[in-house]
Amino acid sequence: MLRTRTSRAALSMACAALLLTTSACGSDEPEEAPATQVRLYGTDGNMLNSYPAELKDRADLVNGMKGTTPLTPLPESFKERLLALNPKLVDFLYSAEAYDAVVISALAAQVAGTTEPREIAKQIVGVTTGGQRCEKVATCLQLARAGEDIEYRGVALSRAGFTDKGEPAAASYGTMHFDNQKIDDSKTEFVGAGDESGASVKTPPPGRKVRGKAKDAPLVLGGLLPKTGDLALAYPQLAAGATLAVNEVNAAGGVLGEPVKWVEGDDGTNPATAKATVAAHVSRGVHVIIGAGASGISRAVLPDVVAAGRILFSPSNTDAGLSSVEDQGLYFRTAPPDSLQGRALADVMLRDGPRKIAILARGDSYGEGLQQNVRAELEKAGIGSDRVKLLTYPPPADPKTPVDFAGAAQEIKSFAPEALLLIGFGETAPAITALADAGLQIKR
């Protein structure tokens, strides 16, 4: 026992001496520094209850993930009406925007007194500004049929009307949290963005008051929504919102004396699929195309829509660059631009005090545009470029072939951020598993 004590004392003295020249004692291997924990953040493309399923048996990795999305507190009565159409709905994101896009299109056609798309387009901004305020579809249509100037306030378009560019002047965002593999509604916070004073003050040209049935009725709307592809997880709620609006417009007497017709159409989250759908809609006499789901898809098809003299009205495009796109006055959206969401996202991340941030974005106008908007907001807050790493990935050409995020995961690991923002759709799920496989500790 005495010899054991002496040996331990000697060993302790030897270790003390070795610490002056080495990093460890009792082993030839250096001690590893504690691994940095990274907190995950998301955006409107992946902050959905349907998103964890994309990770299959590793869905628990999303627990603790935070993010923002354009979101207005939805009336329970609206949710109930949607669930009556589709009892399987688990998300409501952009359902209100889809509903309002259809209703605004119907009101504009009634005020215009015709289904001619360019005449309808001249009234779209006007039916959201400067007239007698109305919220219920039946009331608004009754006023429009009587030739009254109206100011529609809907489910999503609740704070302000459209700007001259045909998009909301102000919006509401929700800060959302994943817990137990789903969005915890009790933690959702709402914050306003934008300026109500930015709404248009221009007076639209006078429409035509139509008594009875118009010669060019009925109004035909066509869907250009992501039934398939990377954004397919958002399709059920988008489709439900649009269908509910068509049903309620027709229950209130329709437009120009006839029920509105709805023609389904898939954008596939793919330019080729979307272009084919647009061509089919044009051949079938569709006047207003509701979509596309993704900003990049709208950019791809907009020239075709404009050339055909039709309206493209998206409930979910957020690319800020679309505010200035050349559209001949035929492009509109009920979703707010990402210049507003960038501020909300930066605020959510900065509340947690990260010193280093990585942003992995889908390589299209939506992903790269939002990435730059967030980066600009972080810079305003004093987060220098040396503390932010920007990465992009190419959108998958085939939804059945997952994106390989292994290389990006290693880059992120080497950078050792405390926060990682994922900007994309369902295809970003493998990025989370790649990060975990690379050895990053995901904070939950």
C-alpha positions as CSV (number, residue, x, y, z in Angstrom):
1,M,0.0,0.0,0.0
2,L,2.8,2.3,0.9
3,R,4.5,1.6,-2.5
4,T,1.2,2.3,-4.3
5,R,0.9,5.7,-2.6
6,T,4.4,6.6,-3.5
7,S,3.9,5.5,-7.1
8,R,0.8,7.6,-7.4
9,A,2.5,10.7,-5.9
10,A,5.4,10.2,-8.3
11,L,3.0,9.9,-11.1
12,S,1.3,13.1,-10.1
13,M,4.6,15.0,-10.0
14,A,5.5,13.6,-13.4
15,C,2.2,14.6,-14.9
16,A,2.6,18.1,-13.4
17,A,5.9,18.4,-15.1
18,L,4.6,17.0,-18.4
19,L,1.8,19.5,-18.5
20,L,4.4,22.1,-19.2
21,T,5.3,20.5,-22.4
22,T,2.4,18.2,-23.5
23,S,-1.3,18.4,-23.7
24,A,-2.1,15.1,-21.9
25,C,-0.8,12.7,-19.4
26,G,-1.2,9.0,-19.3
27,S,-2.1,8.8,-23.1
28,D,-0.3,9.5,-26.4
29,E,-3.6,10.9,-27.8
30,P,-4.4,14.6,-27.4
31,E,-7.7,15.4,-25.7
32,E,-10.4,16.6,-28.0
33,A,-12.1,20.0,-27.4
34,P,-15.8,19.7,-26.5
35,A,-17.9,19.5,-29.7
36,T,-19.8,22.7,-30.6
37,Q,-23.6,22.2,-30.5
38,V,-25.5,23.7,-33.4
39,R,-29.1,24.8,-33.2
40,L,-31.3,24.3,-36.3
41,Y,-33.5,27.0,-37.8
42,G,-35.9,26.8,-40.7
43,T,-38.1,28.8,-43.0
44,D,-41.6,28.6,-44.5
45,G,-40.4,25.8,-46.8
46,N,-39.7,23.4,-44.0
47,M,-41.4,24.6,-40.8
48,L,-44.3,22.3,-41.4
49,N,-45.8,19.4,-39.3
50,S,-45.3,17.2,-42.4
51,Y,-41.5,17.9,-42.4
52,P,-40.4,15.5,-39.7
53,A,-41.7,12.6,-41.7
54,E,-39.1,13.4,-44.4
55,L,-36.5,12.2,-41.8
56,K,-38.3,8.9,-41.4
57,D,-36.9,7.0,-38.3
58,R,-34.7,10.0,-37.3
59,A,-37.5,12.5,-37.1
60,D,-36.5,13.3,-33.5
61,L,-33.6,15.3,-34.9
62,V,-36.0,18.2,-35.6
63,N,-36.9,18.7,-32.0
64,G,-35.7,22.1,-30.9
65,M,-35.6,23.5,-34.4
66,K,-37.0,27.0,-34.7
67,G,-38.1,29.1,-37.7
68,T,-40.4,31.7,-39.2
69,T,-43.1,31.7,-41.8
70,P,-45.6,34.2,-43.1
71,L,-48.5,33.4,-40.8
72,T,-51.6,35.2,-39.6
73,P,-53.5,33.9,-36.5
74,L,-56.2,31.8,-38.3
75,P,-59.8,31.9,-37.1
76,E,-60.9,28.5,-35.8
77,S,-63.9,28.8,-38.1
78,F,-61.6,29.0,-41.1
79,K,-59.6,25.9,-40.0
80,E,-62.9,24.0,-39.4
81,R,-64.0,24.8,-43.0
82,L,-60.7,23.6,-44.4
83,L,-60.9,20.4,-42.3
84,A,-64.4,19.7,-43.6
85,L,-62.9,19.7,-47.1
86,N,-59.8,17.7,-46.1
87,P,-59.9,16.0,-42.6
88,K,-56.3,14.8,-43.1
89,L,-54.8,18.3,-43.0
90,V,-51.9,18.6,-40.5
91,D,-50.7,22.1,-41.7
92,F,-52.4,25.3,-42.6
93,L,-49.4,27.3,-44.0
94,Y,-50.4,29.4,-47.1
95,S,-54.0,28.0,-47.0
96,A,-55.2,31.5,-46.1
97,E,-53.1,33.1,-48.8
98,A,-54.5,30.6,-51.4
99,Y,-58.0,31.4,-50.2
100,D,-57.5,35.2,-50.6
101,A,-55.8,34.9,-54.0
102,V,-58.9,33.2,-55.4
103,V,-61.4,35.6,-53.6
104,I,-59.5,38.7,-54.8
105,S,-59.4,37.3,-58.4
106,A,-63.2,36.7,-58.3
107,L,-63.9,40.2,-56.9
108,A,-61.6,41.8,-59.5
109,A,-63.4,40.0,-62.3
110,Q,-66.8,41.1,-60.9
111,V,-65.7,44.7,-60.6
112,A,-64.1,44.6,-64.1
113,G,-67.4,43.2,-65.5
114,T,-65.5,40.8,-67.8
115,T,-63.3,37.7,-67.7
116,E,-60.6,39.4,-69.9
117,P,-57.4,38.9,-67.9
118,R,-55.9,42.3,-68.5
119,E,-59.0,44.0,-67.4
120,I,-59.2,41.8,-64.3
121,A,-55.5,42.7,-63.5
122,K,-56.3,46.4,-63.5
123,Q,-58.8,45.8,-60.6
124,I,-56.8,43.4,-58.4
125,V,-54.9,46.0,-56.4
126,G,-58.0,48.3,-56.2
127,V,-60.3,45.7,-54.6
128,T,-57.9,45.6,-51.6
129,T,-57.6,49.4,-51.1
130,G,-59.6,52.5,-50.6
131,G,-63.2,51.4,-50.6
132,Q,-65.9,50.1,-48.4
133,R,-64.3,47.5,-46.2
134,C,-65.7,44.0,-46.3
135,E,-64.5,40.6,-45.0
136,K,-67.1,38.0,-46.0
137,V,-67.1,36.7,-49.6
138,A,-70.9,37.1,-50.0
139,T,-70.9,40.7,-48.7
140,C,-68.0,41.7,-50.9
141,L,-69.5,40.2,-54.0
142,Q,-72.9,41.9,-53.3
143,L,-71.1,45.3,-53.0
144,A,-69.2,44.6,-56.2
145,R,-72.3,43.7,-58.2
146,A,-73.9,46.9,-57.0
147,G,-71.0,48.9,-58.4
148,E,-69.6,49.8,-55.0
149,D,-65.9,50.4,-54.4
150,I,-64.6,47.7,-52.0
151,E,-61.7,47.1,-49.8
152,Y,-61.4,43.4,-49.2
153,R,-59.8,42.2,-45.9
154,G,-59.5,38.5,-45.9
155,V,-57.9,35.7,-43.8
156,A,-54.3,36.4,-44.7
157,L,-54.7,39.9,-46.1
158,S,-55.8,41.4,-42.8
159,R,-53.4,44.2,-42.0
160,A,-53.2,46.3,-45.2
161,G,-54.0,46.2,-48.9
162,F,-51.7,45.6,-51.9
163,T,-48.9,47.9,-53.0
164,D,-48.7,49.2,-56.5
165,K,-46.6,46.1,-57.3
166,G,-49.4,43.8,-56.4
167,E,-48.3,42.3,-53.1
168,P,-49.2,42.9,-49.4
169,A,-47.9,46.1,-47.9
170,A,-47.7,44.5,-44.5
171,A,-47.7,41.0,-43.2
172,S,-47.7,38.9,-40.1
173,Y,-45.0,36.3,-39.3
174,G,-45.1,33.4,-36.9
175,T,-42.1,32.2,-34.9
176,M,-42.5,28.4,-34.7
177,H,-40.8,25.6,-32.7
178,F,-40.6,21.9,-33.2
179,D,-41.2,19.8,-30.1
180,N,-42.0,16.1,-30.1
181,Q,-41.7,16.0,-33.9
182,K,-44.4,18.6,-34.5
183,I,-44.9,22.3,-34.3
184,D,-45.8,23.3,-30.8
185,D,-48.6,25.8,-31.3
186,S,-48.3,27.0,-27.7
187,K,-44.9,28.4,-28.4
188,T,-45.8,30.2,-31.6
189,E,-45.4,34.0,-31.5
190,F,-46.7,36.5,-34.0
191,V,-44.9,39.6,-35.2
192,G,-45.9,42.2,-37.7
193,A,-43.7,43.4,-40.5
194,G,-44.0,46.0,-43.3
195,D,-45.8,49.3,-43.4
196,E,-49.5,49.7,-43.9
197,S,-48.8,53.1,-45.5
198,G,-47.2,51.4,-48.4
199,A,-50.6,50.3,-49.7
200,S,-51.5,51.7,-53.1
201,V,-53.5,55.0,-53.2
202,K,-54.1,54.9,-57.0
203,T,-57.6,54.8,-58.2
204,P,-58.3,51.9,-60.6
205,P,-60.1,52.5,-63.9
206,P,-63.9,52.3,-63.7
207,G,-65.2,48.8,-64.2
208,R,-68.4,47.7,-65.8
209,K,-71.5,47.0,-63.8
210,V,-73.0,43.8,-65.1
211,R,-76.6,42.9,-64.6
212,G,-77.2,39.2,-64.8
213,K,-74.8,37.0,-66.8
214,A,-71.8,38.5,-68.7
215,K,-71.2,37.4,-72.3
216,D,-67.8,36.1,-71.5
217,A,-68.6,34.3,-68.3
218,P,-67.7,32.0,-66.6
219,L,-64.5,33.0,-64.9
220,V,-62.0,30.1,-65.2
221,L,-59.3,29.7,-62.6
222,G,-56.5,27.2,-63.0
223,G,-54.2,25.7,-60.3
224,L,-50.5,25.7,-60.7
225,L,-49.7,24.2,-57.3
226,P,-47.0,21.7,-56.1
227,K,-49.0,18.5,-56.2
228,T,-45.7,16.7,-56.8
229,G,-42.0,17.6,-56.3
230,D,-39.9,19.1,-53.5
231,L,-42.7,21.4,-52.3
232,A,-45.4,18.7,-52.4
233,L,-45.7,18.7,-48.6
234,A,-47.4,22.2,-48.9
235,Y,-49.9,21.1,-51.5
236,P,-52.8,19.8,-49.3
237,Q,-53.3,23.1,-47.5
238,L,-52.8,25.2,-50.6
239,A,-55.3,23.1,-52.5
240,A,-57.8,23.2,-49.6
241,G,-57.6,27.0,-49.4
242,A,-58.2,27.5,-53.1
243,T,-61.0,25.0,-53.2
244,L,-62.7,26.5,-50.2
245,A,-62.6,29.9,-51.8
246,V,-64.1,28.7,-55.1
247,N,-66.9,26.9,-53.2
248,E,-67.7,30.0,-51.1
249,V,-67.7,32.3,-54.1
250,N,-70.1,30.0,-56.0
251,A,-72.3,29.6,-52.9
252,A,-72.6,33.4,-52.9
253,G,-73.8,33.5,-56.5
254,G,-70.6,33.1,-58.4
255,V,-69.0,35.8,-60.7
256,L,-70.7,37.6,-63.6
257,G,-73.8,35.5,-63.2
258,E,-72.0,32.1,-63.5
259,P,-70.3,29.8,-61.1
260,V,-66.5,30.0,-61.2
261,K,-64.8,27.0,-62.7
262,W,-61.6,25.5,-61.2
263,V,-59.2,23.5,-63.3
264,E,-56.5,21.6,-61.4
265,G,-52.9,21.7,-62.3
266,D,-49.5,20.6,-61.0
267,D,-46.4,22.7,-61.0
268,G,-44.3,19.7,-60.0
269,T,-41.8,22.1,-58.3
270,N,-40.2,21.7,-61.7
271,P,-40.0,24.3,-64.6
272,A,-40.8,21.7,-67.3
273,T,-43.9,20.4,-65.5
274,A,-45.1,23.9,-64.7
275,K,-44.6,25.1,-68.3
276,A,-46.6,22.1,-69.6
277,T,-49.4,22.9,-67.1
278,V,-49.5,26.6,-68.1
279,A,-49.8,25.6,-71.8
280,A,-52.6,23.3,-71.0
281,H,-54.4,26.0,-69.0
282,V,-54.1,28.5,-71.8
283,S,-55.5,26.0,-74.3
284,R,-58.5,25.4,-71.9
285,G,-59.3,29.1,-71.6
286,V,-58.1,29.6,-68.0
287,H,-58.1,33.3,-67.2
288,V,-56.3,33.4,-63.9
289,I,-53.6,30.9,-62.9
290,I,-53.3,30.4,-59.1
291,G,-49.6,29.6,-58.4
292,A,-46.9,28.7,-58.7
293,G,-45.9,27.2,-55.4
294,A,-42.2,28.1,-55.5
295,S,-40.8,31.5,-56.5
296,G,-38.3,29.9,-58.9
297,I,-41.1,28.1,-60.8
298,S,-43.1,31.4,-61.1
299,R,-40.0,33.0,-62.6
300,A,-39.7,30.2,-65.1
301,V,-43.3,30.3,-66.3
302,L,-44.1,34.0,-66.0
303,P,-42.9,34.8,-69.6
304,D,-45.2,32.2,-70.9
305,V,-48.1,33.5,-68.9
306,V,-47.5,37.1,-69.9
307,A,-47.2,36.1,-73.6
308,A,-50.5,34.4,-73.4
309,G,-52.1,37.4,-71.7
310,R,-53.1,35.6,-68.6
311,I,-52.7,36.4,-64.9
312,L,-50.3,34.6,-62.5
313,F,-51.4,35.0,-58.9
314,S,-49.3,33.1,-56.3
315,P,-50.3,32.4,-52.7
316,S,-46.8,31.4,-51.7
317,N,-44.0,33.2,-53.7
318,T,-41.7,35.1,-51.4
319,D,-38.7,35.9,-53.6
320,A,-38.1,39.6,-53.0
321,G,-36.8,40.0,-56.6
322,L,-40.3,39.2,-57.9
323,S,-41.4,42.7,-56.7
324,S,-39.6,44.2,-59.7
325,V,-39.9,41.4,-62.3
326,E,-41.1,42.4,-65.8
327,D,-44.8,41.2,-65.8
328,Q,-46.8,43.8,-67.8
329,G,-49.0,44.1,-64.7
330,L,-50.1,40.5,-64.7
331,Y,-48.3,39.0,-61.7
332,F,-49.6,39.2,-58.1
333,R,-49.1,37.5,-54.8
334,T,-50.7,37.3,-51.4
335,A,-47.5,36.1,-49.7
336,P,-45.2,38.9,-48.5
337,P,-41.6,39.3,-50.0
338,D,-38.7,37.8,-48.2
339,S,-37.2,41.2,-47.5
340,L,-39.7,41.1,-44.6
341,Q,-39.0,37.5,-43.6
342,G,-35.3,38.1,-43.5
343,R,-35.7,40.5,-40.6
344,A,-37.9,38.1,-38.7
345,L,-35.5,35.2,-39.2
346,A,-32.4,37.2,-38.2
347,D,-34.2,38.3,-35.0
348,V,-35.2,34.7,-34.1
349,M,-31.6,33.5,-34.4
350,L,-30.0,36.5,-32.7
351,R,-32.2,36.0,-29.6
352,D,-30.3,32.8,-28.9
353,G,-26.9,34.7,-29.1
354,P,-25.0,32.6,-31.6
355,R,-21.5,33.9,-32.4
356,K,-21.1,31.9,-35.6
357,I,-23.9,31.2,-38.1
358,A,-24.1,29.0,-41.2
359,I,-26.8,29.4,-43.8
360,L,-27.5,26.5,-46.2
361,A,-29.8,27.5,-49.0
362,R,-31.5,26.0,-52.0
363,G,-29.8,27.3,-55.1
364,D,-32.7,29.2,-56.7
365,S,-34.2,32.6,-56.5
366,Y,-36.1,31.8,-53.4
367,G,-33.2,30.2,-51.5
368,E,-30.4,32.5,-52.5
369,G,-32.7,35.6,-52.2
370,L,-33.7,34.8,-48.7
371,Q,-30.2,33.9,-47.8
372,Q,-28.9,37.3,-48.8
373,N,-31.8,39.1,-47.0
374,V,-31.0,37.2,-43.8
375,R,-27.2,37.9,-44.3
376,A,-27.9,41.6,-44.7
377,E,-30.0,41.8,-41.5
378,L,-27.3,39.9,-39.6
379,E,-24.7,42.4,-40.8
380,K,-26.9,45.3,-39.6
381,A,-26.9,43.6,-36.2
382,G,-23.1,43.6,-36.1
383,I,-22.5,40.0,-37.2
384,G,-19.4,40.3,-39.5
385,S,-18.8,38.2,-42.7
386,D,-16.1,36.2,-40.9
387,R,-18.8,34.9,-38.6
388,V,-21.3,33.8,-41.3
389,K,-20.8,31.0,-43.7
390,L,-23.0,30.9,-46.8
391,L,-23.6,27.6,-48.7
392,T,-26.0,26.6,-51.5
393,Y,-27.0,23.3,-53.0
394,P,-28.6,22.6,-56.4
395,P,-32.3,21.9,-56.4
396,P,-32.8,18.2,-57.2
397,A,-33.7,17.4,-60.8
398,D,-35.5,14.3,-59.7
399,P,-37.5,14.3,-56.4
400,K,-36.7,10.6,-56.1
401,T,-33.0,11.3,-55.9
402,P,-32.0,12.9,-52.6
403,V,-29.5,15.7,-52.5
404,D,-26.1,14.6,-51.3
405,F,-25.3,16.9,-48.4
406,A,-22.2,15.0,-47.1
407,G,-19.8,17.6,-48.5
408,A,-21.8,20.5,-47.1
409,A,-22.0,18.8,-43.7
410,Q,-18.2,18.5,-43.5
411,E,-17.8,22.2,-44.5
412,I,-20.3,23.2,-41.8
413,K,-18.6,21.0,-39.2
414,S,-15.2,22.6,-40.0
415,F,-16.8,26.0,-39.6
416,A,-18.3,25.0,-36.2
417,P,-21.3,27.3,-36.1
418,E,-23.6,27.6,-33.2
419,A,-26.6,28.2,-35.5
420,L,-27.5,26.7,-38.9
421,L,-30.4,28.0,-41.0
422,L,-31.8,25.7,-43.6
423,I,-33.6,27.5,-46.5
424,G,-35.4,25.1,-48.7
425,F,-38.2,22.6,-48.9
426,G,-38.7,18.9,-48.0
427,E,-35.4,18.0,-49.7
428,T,-33.5,19.7,-46.9
429,A,-34.3,16.8,-44.5
430,P,-31.2,14.7,-45.5
431,A,-29.0,17.7,-44.6
432,I,-30.0,17.2,-41.0
433,T,-29.1,13.6,-41.0
434,A,-25.9,14.3,-42.9
435,L,-24.9,16.8,-40.1
436,A,-25.6,14.2,-37.4
437,D,-23.6,11.6,-39.3
438,A,-20.7,14.0,-39.7
439,G,-20.5,14.2,-35.9
440,L,-22.2,17.6,-35.3
441,Q,-24.1,17.7,-32.1
442,I,-27.6,19.1,-32.8
443,K,-29.0,21.1,-30.0
444,R,-32.5,20.2,-29.0
